Amino acid sequence: MTLTAAFFDVDETLIKMKSMFHFYHFWCQSREIMGEYQLFDSNFCSARENGMAREELNRMYYRQFSGVDIDELYQTGETWFKTFLTSDEAYISPTVEAYQRHKQRGDLTVFISGSMLPLLKPLGKQLNVDAILCTRLLLDEQGKLTGEIGDPQTIGEGKKRAMQTFSQKMHIDLTKSFAYGDDISDIPMLAATGHPICAGDYAILANYARQNKWKILGEGIHINGEIS
């Protein structure tokens, strides 16, 4: 028996913020090390402007947590969530409504994000998600982060590979499944499903969606007999 699933990017698809950077600001502010945040922000922006690959930028971010105890990261992630993500105003309503319709019709719901589990786990509990595919943090023998991450990275092509591997394991029929994303980096993941849906207002992705006859959230998408 095969299943159908609805895969959701998270940042700026389900929630209005970029969770990784918002959290890192909170992390540094709560530890009174804003100098570290400012240095990272400067270096990150410079690397991006100089054309560093998105995958390397992602690794650059996670190296900021080298030596941090994983339990501390989960605890701070929970505090961050309760501080910023319990209000409806933090969510993108059309996508959350689509998510709830998928839940009601029995689709497997899956977060798929380049963010990390300490941030996504409380959100998943809030929305009762079935599975979370995200960046895998590598730990040393003492349970501290090495600063490195596992493969595949759940961004770009890696996001598609993670989705395909998960789907094979869970017997999900991707040709009958849905995927929601807001950025051009989501195109490989979106294209791997039978129902790719552009969420958000990113003009480049919206134009790509129209050219390829993909659905755009809010423009007559049929889910469970309803029009969103």
mmCIF file of the C-alpha atoms, coordinates in Angstrom:
data_MODEL
# 
_entry.id   MODEL 
# 
loop_
_atom_site.group_PDB 
_atom_site.id 
_atom_site.type_symbol 
_atom_site.label_atom_id 
_atom_site.label_alt_id 
_atom_site.label_comp_id 
_atom_site.label_asym_id 
_atom_site.label_entity_id 
_atom_site.label_seq_id 
_atom_site.pdbx_PDB_ins_code 
_atom_site.Cartn_x 
_atom_site.Cartn_y 
_atom_site.Cartn_z 
_atom_site.occupancy 
_atom_site.B_iso_or_equiv 
_atom_site.pdbx_formal_charge 
_atom_site.auth_seq_id 
_atom_site.auth_comp_id 
_atom_site.auth_asym_id 
_atom_site.auth_atom_id 
_atom_site.pdbx_PDB_model_num 
ATOM 1   C CA . MET A 1 1   ? 0.000   0.000  0.000   1.00 0.00 ? 1   MET A CA 1 
ATOM 2   C CA . THR A 1 2   ? 1.342   3.400  -0.959  1.00 0.00 ? 2   THR A CA 1 
ATOM 3   C CA . LEU A 1 3   ? 0.750   6.646  0.888   1.00 0.00 ? 3   LEU A CA 1 
ATOM 4   C CA . THR A 1 4   ? 0.351   10.230 -0.201  1.00 0.00 ? 4   THR A CA 1 
ATOM 5   C CA . ALA A 1 5   ? 2.186   13.006 1.606   1.00 0.00 ? 5   ALA A CA 1 
ATOM 6   C CA . ALA A 1 6   ? 2.354   16.770 1.803   1.00 0.00 ? 6   ALA A CA 1 
ATOM 7   C CA . PHE A 1 7   ? 5.906   18.100 2.187   1.00 0.00 ? 7   PHE A CA 1 
ATOM 8   C CA . PHE A 1 8   ? 6.309   21.600 3.595   1.00 0.00 ? 8   PHE A CA 1 
ATOM 9   C CA . ASP A 1 9   ? 9.338   23.833 3.598   1.00 0.00 ? 9   ASP A CA 1 
ATOM 10  C CA . VAL A 1 10  ? 9.190   25.775 6.860   1.00 0.00 ? 10  VAL A CA 1 
ATOM 11  C CA . ASP A 1 11  ? 10.977  29.145 6.813   1.00 0.00 ? 11  ASP A CA 1 
ATOM 12  C CA . GLU A 1 12  ? 8.903   31.769 4.987   1.00 0.00 ? 12  GLU A CA 1 
ATOM 13  C CA . THR A 1 13  ? 6.534   29.004 3.874   1.00 0.00 ? 13  THR A CA 1 
ATOM 14  C CA . LEU A 1 14  ? 4.814   28.053 7.146   1.00 0.00 ? 14  LEU A CA 1 
ATOM 15  C CA . ILE A 1 15  ? 6.396   30.700 9.405   1.00 0.00 ? 15  ILE A CA 1 
ATOM 16  C CA . LYS A 1 16  ? 7.246   34.278 8.533   1.00 0.00 ? 16  LYS A CA 1 
ATOM 17  C CA . MET A 1 17  ? 10.856  34.214 9.716   1.00 0.00 ? 17  MET A CA 1 
ATOM 18  C CA . LYS A 1 18  ? 14.088  32.506 8.781   1.00 0.00 ? 18  LYS A CA 1 
ATOM 19  C CA . SER A 1 19  ? 14.307  30.314 11.867  1.00 0.00 ? 19  SER A CA 1 
ATOM 20  C CA . MET A 1 20  ? 18.062  29.680 11.860  1.00 0.00 ? 20  MET A CA 1 
ATOM 21  C CA . PHE A 1 21  ? 19.085  33.326 11.816  1.00 0.00 ? 21  PHE A CA 1 
ATOM 22  C CA . HIS A 1 22  ? 16.304  34.509 14.072  1.00 0.00 ? 22  HIS A CA 1 
ATOM 23  C CA . PHE A 1 23  ? 17.287  31.831 16.586  1.00 0.00 ? 23  PHE A CA 1 
ATOM 24  C CA . TYR A 1 24  ? 20.992  32.629 16.403  1.00 0.00 ? 24  TYR A CA 1 
ATOM 25  C CA . HIS A 1 25  ? 20.263  36.278 17.202  1.00 0.00 ? 25  HIS A CA 1 
ATOM 26  C CA . PHE A 1 26  ? 18.178  35.100 20.184  1.00 0.00 ? 26  PHE A CA 1 
ATOM 27  C CA . TRP A 1 27  ? 20.945  32.683 21.216  1.00 0.00 ? 27  TRP A CA 1 
ATOM 28  C CA . CYS A 1 28  ? 23.631  35.369 21.210  1.00 0.00 ? 28  CYS A CA 1 
ATOM 29  C CA . GLN A 1 29  ? 21.411  37.986 22.814  1.00 0.00 ? 29  GLN A CA 1 
ATOM 30  C CA . SER A 1 30  ? 20.419  35.671 25.680  1.00 0.00 ? 30  SER A CA 1 
ATOM 31  C CA . ARG A 1 31  ? 24.093  34.866 26.323  1.00 0.00 ? 31  ARG A CA 1 
ATOM 32  C CA . GLU A 1 32  ? 25.209  38.494 25.959  1.00 0.00 ? 32  GLU A CA 1 
ATOM 33  C CA . ILE A 1 33  ? 27.575  37.656 23.099  1.00 0.00 ? 33  ILE A CA 1 
ATOM 34  C CA . MET A 1 34  ? 26.100  39.935 20.450  1.00 0.00 ? 34  MET A CA 1 
ATOM 35  C CA . GLY A 1 35  ? 29.611  40.668 19.229  1.00 0.00 ? 35  GLY A CA 1 
ATOM 36  C CA . GLU A 1 36  ? 29.744  37.076 17.978  1.00 0.00 ? 36  GLU A CA 1 
ATOM 37  C CA . TYR A 1 37  ? 26.451  37.522 16.163  1.00 0.00 ? 37  TYR A CA 1 
ATOM 38  C CA . GLN A 1 38  ? 27.595  40.734 14.497  1.00 0.00 ? 38  GLN A CA 1 
ATOM 39  C CA . LEU A 1 39  ? 30.849  39.128 13.381  1.00 0.00 ? 39  LEU A CA 1 
ATOM 40  C CA . PHE A 1 40  ? 29.021  36.095 11.986  1.00 0.00 ? 40  PHE A CA 1 
ATOM 41  C CA . ASP A 1 41  ? 26.461  38.282 10.226  1.00 0.00 ? 41  ASP A CA 1 
ATOM 42  C CA . SER A 1 42  ? 29.196  40.339 8.597   1.00 0.00 ? 42  SER A CA 1 
ATOM 43  C CA . ASN A 1 43  ? 31.183  37.284 7.511   1.00 0.00 ? 43  ASN A CA 1 
ATOM 44  C CA . PHE A 1 44  ? 28.085  35.475 6.279   1.00 0.00 ? 44  PHE A CA 1 
ATOM 45  C CA . CYS A 1 45  ? 26.887  38.419 4.192   1.00 0.00 ? 45  CYS A CA 1 
ATOM 46  C CA . SER A 1 46  ? 30.334  38.873 2.720   1.00 0.00 ? 46  SER A CA 1 
ATOM 47  C CA . ALA A 1 47  ? 30.600  35.179 1.822   1.00 0.00 ? 47  ALA A CA 1 
ATOM 48  C CA . ARG A 1 48  ? 27.178  35.221 0.191   1.00 0.00 ? 48  ARG A CA 1 
ATOM 49  C CA . GLU A 1 49  ? 27.973  38.332 -1.824  1.00 0.00 ? 49  GLU A CA 1 
ATOM 50  C CA . ASN A 1 50  ? 31.201  36.686 -2.994  1.00 0.00 ? 50  ASN A CA 1 
ATOM 51  C CA . GLY A 1 51  ? 29.241  33.751 -4.382  1.00 0.00 ? 51  GLY A CA 1 
ATOM 52  C CA . MET A 1 52  ? 29.815  31.064 -1.763  1.00 0.00 ? 52  MET A CA 1 
ATOM 53  C CA . ALA A 1 53  ? 27.613  28.045 -2.489  1.00 0.00 ? 53  ALA A CA 1 
ATOM 54  C CA . ARG A 1 54  ? 24.470  27.770 -0.413  1.00 0.00 ? 54  ARG A CA 1 
ATOM 55  C CA . GLU A 1 55  ? 25.623  24.420 0.971   1.00 0.00 ? 55  GLU A CA 1 
ATOM 56  C CA . GLU A 1 56  ? 28.837  25.986 2.285   1.00 0.00 ? 56  GLU A CA 1 
ATOM 57  C CA . LEU A 1 57  ? 26.936  28.918 3.742   1.00 0.00 ? 57  LEU A CA 1 
ATOM 58  C CA . ASN A 1 58  ? 24.785  26.389 5.569   1.00 0.00 ? 58  ASN A CA 1 
ATOM 59  C CA . ARG A 1 59  ? 27.872  24.693 7.024   1.00 0.00 ? 59  ARG A CA 1 
ATOM 60  C CA . MET A 1 60  ? 29.240  28.094 8.001   1.00 0.00 ? 60  MET A CA 1 
ATOM 61  C CA . TYR A 1 61  ? 26.118  28.722 10.080  1.00 0.00 ? 61  TYR A CA 1 
ATOM 62  C CA . TYR A 1 62  ? 26.218  25.447 11.988  1.00 0.00 ? 62  TYR A CA 1 
ATOM 63  C CA . ARG A 1 63  ? 29.875  25.846 12.888  1.00 0.00 ? 63  ARG A CA 1 
ATOM 64  C CA . GLN A 1 64  ? 28.794  28.670 15.195  1.00 0.00 ? 64  GLN A CA 1 
ATOM 65  C CA . PHE A 1 65  ? 27.465  26.010 17.575  1.00 0.00 ? 65  PHE A CA 1 
ATOM 66  C CA . SER A 1 66  ? 30.650  23.955 17.794  1.00 0.00 ? 66  SER A CA 1 
ATOM 67  C CA . GLY A 1 67  ? 31.138  22.732 21.377  1.00 0.00 ? 67  GLY A CA 1 
ATOM 68  C CA . VAL A 1 68  ? 27.551  23.420 22.450  1.00 0.00 ? 68  VAL A CA 1 
ATOM 69  C CA . ASP A 1 69  ? 25.788  20.703 24.449  1.00 0.00 ? 69  ASP A CA 1 
ATOM 70  C CA . ILE A 1 70  ? 22.873  19.316 22.437  1.00 0.00 ? 70  ILE A CA 1 
ATOM 71  C CA . ASP A 1 71  ? 20.538  19.412 25.470  1.00 0.00 ? 71  ASP A CA 1 
ATOM 72  C CA . GLU A 1 72  ? 21.244  23.112 25.905  1.00 0.00 ? 72  GLU A CA 1 
ATOM 73  C CA . LEU A 1 73  ? 20.407  23.695 22.262  1.00 0.00 ? 73  LEU A CA 1 
ATOM 74  C CA . TYR A 1 74  ? 17.084  21.886 22.626  1.00 0.00 ? 74  TYR A CA 1 
ATOM 75  C CA . GLN A 1 75  ? 16.241  23.828 25.796  1.00 0.00 ? 75  GLN A CA 1 
ATOM 76  C CA . THR A 1 76  ? 17.022  27.165 24.196  1.00 0.00 ? 76  THR A CA 1 
ATOM 77  C CA . GLY A 1 77  ? 15.110  26.143 21.071  1.00 0.00 ? 77  GLY A CA 1 
ATOM 78  C CA . GLU A 1 78  ? 12.049  25.460 23.203  1.00 0.00 ? 78  GLU A CA 1 
ATOM 79  C CA . THR A 1 79  ? 12.371  28.855 24.912  1.00 0.00 ? 79  THR A CA 1 
ATOM 80  C CA . TRP A 1 80  ? 12.793  30.575 21.532  1.00 0.00 ? 80  TRP A CA 1 
ATOM 81  C CA . PHE A 1 81  ? 9.700   28.833 20.195  1.00 0.00 ? 81  PHE A CA 1 
ATOM 82  C CA . LYS A 1 82  ? 7.572   29.813 23.190  1.00 0.00 ? 82  LYS A CA 1 
ATOM 83  C CA . THR A 1 83  ? 8.802   33.407 22.911  1.00 0.00 ? 83  THR A CA 1 
ATOM 84  C CA . PHE A 1 84  ? 8.219   33.946 19.195  1.00 0.00 ? 84  PHE A CA 1 
ATOM 85  C CA . LEU A 1 85  ? 6.087   31.206 17.634  1.00 0.00 ? 85  LEU A CA 1 
ATOM 86  C CA . THR A 1 86  ? 2.990   30.750 19.775  1.00 0.00 ? 86  THR A CA 1 
ATOM 87  C CA . SER A 1 87  ? 1.111   33.680 18.210  1.00 0.00 ? 87  SER A CA 1 
ATOM 88  C CA . ASP A 1 88  ? -0.905  33.242 15.018  1.00 0.00 ? 88  ASP A CA 1 
ATOM 89  C CA . GLU A 1 89  ? 0.852   36.335 13.686  1.00 0.00 ? 89  GLU A CA 1 
ATOM 90  C CA . ALA A 1 90  ? 4.090   34.337 13.334  1.00 0.00 ? 90  ALA A CA 1 
ATOM 91  C CA . TYR A 1 91  ? 2.522   31.995 10.768  1.00 0.00 ? 91  TYR A CA 1 
ATOM 92  C CA . ILE A 1 92  ? 1.665   32.316 7.095   1.00 0.00 ? 92  ILE A CA 1 
ATOM 93  C CA . SER A 1 93  ? -2.063  31.672 7.162   1.00 0.00 ? 93  SER A CA 1 
ATOM 94  C CA . PRO A 1 94  ? -2.695  30.341 3.613   1.00 0.00 ? 94  PRO A CA 1 
ATOM 95  C CA . THR A 1 95  ? 0.008   27.687 3.965   1.00 0.00 ? 95  THR A CA 1 
ATOM 96  C CA . VAL A 1 96  ? -1.053  26.671 7.466   1.00 0.00 ? 96  VAL A CA 1 
ATOM 97  C CA . GLU A 1 97  ? -4.641  26.367 6.231   1.00 0.00 ? 97  GLU A CA 1 
ATOM 98  C CA . ALA A 1 98  ? -3.478  24.165 3.350   1.00 0.00 ? 98  ALA A CA 1 
ATOM 99  C CA . TYR A 1 99  ? -1.475  22.115 5.856   1.00 0.00 ? 99  TYR A CA 1 
ATOM 100 C CA . GLN A 1 100 ? -4.559  21.577 7.996   1.00 0.00 ? 100 GLN A CA 1 
ATOM 101 C CA . ARG A 1 101 ? -6.585  20.464 4.972   1.00 0.00 ? 101 ARG A CA 1 
ATOM 102 C CA . HIS A 1 102 ? -3.949  17.845 4.210   1.00 0.00 ? 102 HIS A CA 1 
ATOM 103 C CA . LYS A 1 103 ? -4.150  16.642 7.813   1.00 0.00 ? 103 LYS A CA 1 
ATOM 104 C CA . GLN A 1 104 ? -7.933  16.383 7.567   1.00 0.00 ? 104 GLN A CA 1 
ATOM 105 C CA . ARG A 1 105 ? -7.831  14.276 4.426   1.00 0.00 ? 105 ARG A CA 1 
ATOM 106 C CA . GLY A 1 106 ? -5.264  11.902 5.866   1.00 0.00 ? 106 GLY A CA 1 
ATOM 107 C CA . ASP A 1 107 ? -2.106  12.826 3.983   1.00 0.00 ? 107 ASP A CA 1 
ATOM 108 C CA . LEU A 1 108 ? 1.180   12.243 5.767   1.00 0.00 ? 108 LEU A CA 1 
ATOM 109 C CA . THR A 1 109 ? 2.507   15.700 6.723   1.00 0.00 ? 109 THR A CA 1 
ATOM 110 C CA . VAL A 1 110 ? 6.241   16.298 6.578   1.00 0.00 ? 110 VAL A CA 1 
ATOM 111 C CA . PHE A 1 111 ? 8.448   19.289 7.358   1.00 0.00 ? 111 PHE A CA 1 
ATOM 112 C CA . ILE A 1 112 ? 11.492  19.439 5.105   1.00 0.00 ? 112 ILE A CA 1 
ATOM 113 C CA . SER A 1 113 ? 13.919  22.172 6.028   1.00 0.00 ? 113 SER A CA 1 
ATOM 114 C CA . GLY A 1 114 ? 17.539  23.213 6.206   1.00 0.00 ? 114 GLY A CA 1 
ATOM 115 C CA . SER A 1 115 ? 16.859  24.250 9.789   1.00 0.00 ? 115 SER A CA 1 
ATOM 116 C CA . MET A 1 116 ? 17.577  21.947 12.747  1.00 0.00 ? 116 MET A CA 1 
ATOM 117 C CA . LEU A 1 117 ? 15.484  19.715 14.982  1.00 0.00 ? 117 LEU A CA 1 
ATOM 118 C CA . PRO A 1 118 ? 15.922  21.802 18.192  1.00 0.00 ? 118 PRO A CA 1 
ATOM 119 C CA . LEU A 1 119 ? 13.957  24.542 16.392  1.00 0.00 ? 119 LEU A CA 1 
ATOM 120 C CA . LEU A 1 120 ? 11.581  22.391 14.357  1.00 0.00 ? 120 LEU A CA 1 
ATOM 121 C CA . LYS A 1 121 ? 10.560  19.894 17.034  1.00 0.00 ? 121 LYS A CA 1 
ATOM 122 C CA . PRO A 1 122 ? 8.390   22.301 19.081  1.00 0.00 ? 122 PRO A CA 1 
ATOM 123 C CA . LEU A 1 123 ? 6.840   23.625 15.863  1.00 0.00 ? 123 LEU A CA 1 
ATOM 124 C CA . GLY A 1 124 ? 6.115   20.067 14.783  1.00 0.00 ? 124 GLY A CA 1 
ATOM 125 C CA . LYS A 1 125 ? 4.430   19.369 18.098  1.00 0.00 ? 125 LYS A CA 1 
ATOM 126 C CA . GLN A 1 126 ? 2.349   22.528 17.725  1.00 0.00 ? 126 GLN A CA 1 
ATOM 127 C CA . LEU A 1 127 ? 1.130   21.515 14.260  1.00 0.00 ? 127 LEU A CA 1 
ATOM 128 C CA . ASN A 1 128 ? 1.056   17.761 14.926  1.00 0.00 ? 128 ASN A CA 1 
ATOM 129 C CA . VAL A 1 129 ? 3.372   17.005 12.011  1.00 0.00 ? 129 VAL A CA 1 
ATOM 130 C CA . ASP A 1 130 ? 4.000   13.357 11.148  1.00 0.00 ? 130 ASP A CA 1 
ATOM 131 C CA . ALA A 1 131 ? 7.699   13.616 10.283  1.00 0.00 ? 131 ALA A CA 1 
ATOM 132 C CA . ILE A 1 132 ? 10.542  16.120 10.159  1.00 0.00 ? 132 ILE A CA 1 
ATOM 133 C CA . LEU A 1 133 ? 13.378  15.990 7.623   1.00 0.00 ? 133 LEU A CA 1 
ATOM 134 C CA . CYS A 1 134 ? 16.057  18.495 8.549   1.00 0.00 ? 134 CYS A CA 1 
ATOM 135 C CA . THR A 1 135 ? 19.758  19.165 9.036   1.00 0.00 ? 135 THR A CA 1 
ATOM 136 C CA . ARG A 1 136 ? 21.466  16.393 10.988  1.00 0.00 ? 136 ARG A CA 1 
ATOM 137 C CA . LEU A 1 137 ? 23.767  17.775 13.667  1.00 0.00 ? 137 LEU A CA 1 
ATOM 138 C CA . LEU A 1 138 ? 26.909  15.725 14.326  1.00 0.00 ? 138 LEU A CA 1 
ATOM 139 C CA . LEU A 1 139 ? 27.858  15.148 17.982  1.00 0.00 ? 139 LEU A CA 1 
ATOM 140 C CA . ASP A 1 140 ? 30.993  14.032 19.782  1.00 0.00 ? 140 ASP A CA 1 
ATOM 141 C CA . GLU A 1 141 ? 31.036  11.319 22.460  1.00 0.00 ? 141 GLU A CA 1 
ATOM 142 C CA . GLN A 1 142 ? 30.067  13.851 25.157  1.00 0.00 ? 142 GLN A CA 1 
ATOM 143 C CA . GLY A 1 143 ? 26.928  14.945 23.331  1.00 0.00 ? 143 GLY A CA 1 
ATOM 144 C CA . LYS A 1 144 ? 28.407  18.242 22.175  1.00 0.00 ? 144 LYS A CA 1 
ATOM 145 C CA . LEU A 1 145 ? 28.087  19.572 18.650  1.00 0.00 ? 145 LEU A CA 1 
ATOM 146 C CA . THR A 1 146 ? 31.163  19.179 16.473  1.00 0.00 ? 146 THR A CA 1 
ATOM 147 C CA . GLY A 1 147 ? 30.039  22.100 14.326  1.00 0.00 ? 147 GLY A CA 1 
ATOM 148 C CA . GLU A 1 148 ? 29.692  19.803 11.318  1.00 0.00 ? 148 GLU A CA 1 
ATOM 149 C CA . ILE A 1 149 ? 26.504  18.442 9.756   1.00 0.00 ? 149 ILE A CA 1 
ATOM 150 C CA . GLY A 1 150 ? 25.530  15.230 8.019   1.00 0.00 ? 150 GLY A CA 1 
ATOM 151 C CA . ASP A 1 151 ? 24.621  14.568 4.399   1.00 0.00 ? 151 ASP A CA 1 
ATOM 152 C CA . PRO A 1 152 ? 22.504  15.077 2.526   1.00 0.00 ? 152 PRO A CA 1 
ATOM 153 C CA . GLN A 1 153 ? 21.899  18.673 3.483   1.00 0.00 ? 153 GLN A CA 1 
ATOM 154 C CA . THR A 1 154 ? 18.181  19.356 3.358   1.00 0.00 ? 154 THR A CA 1 
ATOM 155 C CA . ILE A 1 155 ? 18.520  22.298 0.995   1.00 0.00 ? 155 ILE A CA 1 
ATOM 156 C CA . GLY A 1 156 ? 18.502  22.423 -2.806  1.00 0.00 ? 156 GLY A CA 1 
ATOM 157 C CA . GLU A 1 157 ? 19.193  19.061 -4.433  1.00 0.00 ? 157 GLU A CA 1 
ATOM 158 C CA . GLY A 1 158 ? 19.854  17.563 -0.999  1.00 0.00 ? 158 GLY A CA 1 
ATOM 159 C CA . LYS A 1 159 ? 16.293  18.389 0.024   1.00 0.00 ? 159 LYS A CA 1 
ATOM 160 C CA . LYS A 1 160 ? 15.023  16.403 -2.953  1.00 0.00 ? 160 LYS A CA 1 
ATOM 161 C CA . ARG A 1 161 ? 17.268  13.439 -2.135  1.00 0.00 ? 161 ARG A CA 1 
ATOM 162 C CA . ALA A 1 162 ? 16.157  13.420 1.496   1.00 0.00 ? 162 ALA A CA 1 
ATOM 163 C CA . MET A 1 163 ? 12.522  13.481 0.390   1.00 0.00 ? 163 MET A CA 1 
ATOM 164 C CA . GLN A 1 164 ? 13.033  10.643 -2.096  1.00 0.00 ? 164 GLN A CA 1 
ATOM 165 C CA . THR A 1 165 ? 14.862  8.460  0.439   1.00 0.00 ? 165 THR A CA 1 
ATOM 166 C CA . PHE A 1 166 ? 12.154  9.051  3.045   1.00 0.00 ? 166 PHE A CA 1 
ATOM 167 C CA . SER A 1 167 ? 9.418   8.337  0.492   1.00 0.00 ? 167 SER A CA 1 
ATOM 168 C CA . GLN A 1 168 ? 10.971  5.039  -0.533  1.00 0.00 ? 168 GLN A CA 1 
ATOM 169 C CA . LYS A 1 169 ? 11.230  3.985  3.104   1.00 0.00 ? 169 LYS A CA 1 
ATOM 170 C CA . MET A 1 170 ? 7.650   4.988  3.893   1.00 0.00 ? 170 MET A CA 1 
ATOM 171 C CA . HIS A 1 171 ? 6.125   3.767  0.589   1.00 0.00 ? 171 HIS A CA 1 
ATOM 172 C CA . ILE A 1 172 ? 4.997   7.244  -0.408  1.00 0.00 ? 172 ILE A CA 1 
ATOM 173 C CA . ASP A 1 173 ? 3.862   7.791  -3.991  1.00 0.00 ? 173 ASP A CA 1 
ATOM 174 C CA . LEU A 1 174 ? 5.505   11.091 -4.908  1.00 0.00 ? 174 LEU A CA 1 
ATOM 175 C CA . THR A 1 175 ? 3.500   11.361 -8.139  1.00 0.00 ? 175 THR A CA 1 
ATOM 176 C CA . LYS A 1 176 ? 0.363   11.741 -6.007  1.00 0.00 ? 176 LYS A CA 1 
ATOM 177 C CA . SER A 1 177 ? 1.982   13.843 -3.276  1.00 0.00 ? 177 SER A CA 1 
ATOM 178 C CA . PHE A 1 178 ? 2.237   17.588 -2.681  1.00 0.00 ? 178 PHE A CA 1 
ATOM 179 C CA . ALA A 1 179 ? 5.167   19.883 -1.925  1.00 0.00 ? 179 ALA A CA 1 
ATOM 180 C CA . TYR A 1 180 ? 5.116   23.507 -0.788  1.00 0.00 ? 180 TYR A CA 1 
ATOM 181 C CA . GLY A 1 181 ? 8.076   25.892 -1.021  1.00 0.00 ? 181 GLY A CA 1 
ATOM 182 C CA . ASP A 1 182 ? 8.809   29.596 -1.283  1.00 0.00 ? 182 ASP A CA 1 
ATOM 183 C CA . ASP A 1 183 ? 12.291  29.838 -2.794  1.00 0.00 ? 183 ASP A CA 1 
ATOM 184 C CA . ILE A 1 184 ? 14.005  28.853 -6.045  1.00 0.00 ? 184 ILE A CA 1 
ATOM 185 C CA . SER A 1 185 ? 16.219  26.542 -3.983  1.00 0.00 ? 185 SER A CA 1 
ATOM 186 C CA . ASP A 1 186 ? 13.034  24.513 -3.376  1.00 0.00 ? 186 ASP A CA 1 
ATOM 187 C CA . ILE A 1 187 ? 12.552  23.794 -7.088  1.00 0.00 ? 187 ILE A CA 1 
ATOM 188 C CA . PRO A 1 188 ? 14.260  20.349 -7.081  1.00 0.00 ? 188 PRO A CA 1 
ATOM 189 C CA . MET A 1 189 ? 12.067  19.229 -4.174  1.00 0.00 ? 189 MET A CA 1 
ATOM 190 C CA . LEU A 1 190 ? 8.922   20.693 -5.689  1.00 0.00 ? 190 LEU A CA 1 
ATOM 191 C CA . ALA A 1 191 ? 9.588   19.183 -9.115  1.00 0.00 ? 191 ALA A CA 1 
ATOM 192 C CA . ALA A 1 192 ? 9.948   15.696 -7.618  1.00 0.00 ? 192 ALA A CA 1 
ATOM 193 C CA . THR A 1 193 ? 6.262   15.579 -6.642  1.00 0.00 ? 193 THR A CA 1 
ATOM 194 C CA . GLY A 1 194 ? 3.113   15.367 -8.697  1.00 0.00 ? 194 GLY A CA 1 
ATOM 195 C CA . HIS A 1 195 ? 1.687   18.508 -7.101  1.00 0.00 ? 195 HIS A CA 1 
ATOM 196 C CA . PRO A 1 196 ? 4.333   21.242 -6.681  1.00 0.00 ? 196 PRO A CA 1 
ATOM 197 C CA . ILE A 1 197 ? 2.909   24.378 -5.093  1.00 0.00 ? 197 ILE A CA 1 
ATOM 198 C CA . CYS A 1 198 ? 4.532   27.790 -4.870  1.00 0.00 ? 198 CYS A CA 1 
ATOM 199 C CA . ALA A 1 199 ? 3.933   29.444 -1.494  1.00 0.00 ? 199 ALA A CA 1 
ATOM 200 C CA . GLY A 1 200 ? 4.820   33.001 -0.546  1.00 0.00 ? 200 GLY A CA 1 
ATOM 201 C CA . ASP A 1 201 ? 5.354   35.985 -2.803  1.00 0.00 ? 201 ASP A CA 1 
ATOM 202 C CA . TYR A 1 202 ? 8.856   35.382 -4.175  1.00 0.00 ? 202 TYR A CA 1 
ATOM 203 C CA . ALA A 1 203 ? 8.475   36.666 -7.753  1.00 0.00 ? 203 ALA A CA 1 
ATOM 204 C CA . ILE A 1 204 ? 11.192  34.481 -9.325  1.00 0.00 ? 204 ILE A CA 1 
ATOM 205 C CA . LEU A 1 205 ? 9.650   31.266 -8.024  1.00 0.00 ? 205 LEU A CA 1 
ATOM 206 C CA . ALA A 1 206 ? 6.136   32.440 -8.913  1.00 0.00 ? 206 ALA A CA 1 
ATOM 207 C CA . ASN A 1 207 ? 7.245   33.157 -12.476 1.00 0.00 ? 207 ASN A CA 1 
ATOM 208 C CA . TYR A 1 208 ? 8.907   29.754 -12.677 1.00 0.00 ? 208 TYR A CA 1 
ATOM 209 C CA . ALA A 1 209 ? 5.721   28.142 -11.366 1.00 0.00 ? 209 ALA A CA 1 
ATOM 210 C CA . ARG A 1 210 ? 3.581   29.852 -14.009 1.00 0.00 ? 210 ARG A CA 1 
ATOM 211 C CA . GLN A 1 211 ? 5.985   28.912 -16.805 1.00 0.00 ? 211 GLN A CA 1 
ATOM 212 C CA . ASN A 1 212 ? 5.839   25.271 -15.714 1.00 0.00 ? 212 ASN A CA 1 
ATOM 213 C CA . LYS A 1 213 ? 2.109   25.298 -14.991 1.00 0.00 ? 213 LYS A CA 1 
ATOM 214 C CA . TRP A 1 214 ? 2.609   24.691 -11.284 1.00 0.00 ? 214 TRP A CA 1 
ATOM 215 C CA . LYS A 1 215 ? 0.035   25.789 -8.765  1.00 0.00 ? 215 LYS A CA 1 
ATOM 216 C CA . ILE A 1 216 ? 0.512   28.956 -6.744  1.00 0.00 ? 216 ILE A CA 1 
ATOM 217 C CA . LEU A 1 217 ? -1.009  29.022 -3.274  1.00 0.00 ? 217 LEU A CA 1 
ATOM 218 C CA . GLY A 1 218 ? -4.245  30.975 -3.344  1.00 0.00 ? 218 GLY A CA 1 
ATOM 219 C CA . GLU A 1 219 ? -4.785  30.575 -7.076  1.00 0.00 ? 219 GLU A CA 1 
ATOM 220 C CA . GLY A 1 220 ? -7.402  27.842 -7.229  1.00 0.00 ? 220 GLY A CA 1 
ATOM 221 C CA . ILE A 1 221 ? -5.660  24.882 -5.615  1.00 0.00 ? 221 ILE A CA 1 
ATOM 222 C CA . HIS A 1 222 ? -7.991  21.953 -5.044  1.00 0.00 ? 222 HIS A CA 1 
ATOM 223 C CA . ILE A 1 223 ? -7.419  20.000 -1.834  1.00 0.00 ? 223 ILE A CA 1 
ATOM 224 C CA . ASN A 1 224 ? -10.084 17.661 -0.520  1.00 0.00 ? 224 ASN A CA 1 
ATOM 225 C CA . GLY A 1 225 ? -12.689 19.117 -2.848  1.00 0.00 ? 225 GLY A CA 1 
ATOM 226 C CA . GLU A 1 226 ? -12.110 22.690 -1.707  1.00 0.00 ? 226 GLU A CA 1 
ATOM 227 C CA . ILE A 1 227 ? -10.490 25.658 -3.373  1.00 0.00 ? 227 ILE A CA 1 
ATOM 228 C CA . SER A 1 228 ? -7.836  27.439 -1.305  1.00 0.00 ? 228 SER A CA 1 
# 
